[in-house]
Amino acid sequence: MSKKARIQRSRTSQPPPRHPDRLRRGKIQWSGTRWGIAAAIAAAVVVVLAAAVSQSKRSAPTSARVSSGLAPAFSEQDVLTGRPITSAGLRGHDVLLFFSEGVMCQACFEQIQSLQQRAAELRSRHLTLVNITTDSPEVLRQAVQEYRIKTPMISDQSAQMSTAYGALGQGMHPNTDGHTFVLLDRAGRIRWRRDYTTMYVPPNQLLAAIPRIG
């Protein structure tokens, strides 16, 4: 093969020249695509996590509501005075049990205060108010003093009483009570129950809803 032919063949076998602008556009396009994929994956992860949290909230166990029949027995004590509060000891009295979220809910303590201010009406209807939360005795005792609560307050830290009455998980949190009122008659039977979705009920509205026991 002649020298001229070898030169000609070498030229034709060389790869076509690269175009810097085209390469730059290709890198930019790939970079944009890569970021788009990453963003899509991140969005998918967020959706999956949100769905999991939502499902967890929906599936959080709540105790079964008890709205009639003989009230579950209990044996507790007032966190402030240390006196026993038992279902047997309350026989012969009409009792209004108030299950609430406790110290994390300021409106719940304001609810108790509003009922204490209606003490004369409660007495005229022979109603004894008993408050229950799942807070520890130490924490609840401090809150009782701060809010000047004078009506009996039970620390149901084990959630045994709240579970028995079906108040646990009826609010925003699965491990605390909601805003539940249960009316017991003198014989210890449940005569009325209301699970409120709000953390404060105007006392006029609440007392009007509670049936009078003759």
PyMOL commands that set and color helices and strands:
alter all, ss='L'
color gray80, all
select helices_A, chain A and resi 3-13+20-59+106-116+119-124+137-146+160-164+203-209
alter helices_A, ss='H'
color red, helices_A
select strands_A, chain A and resi 69-70+75-77+84-86+94-100+127-133+153-155+179-184+189-195
alter strands_A, ss='S'
color yellow, strands_A
deselect
rebuild
show_as cartoon
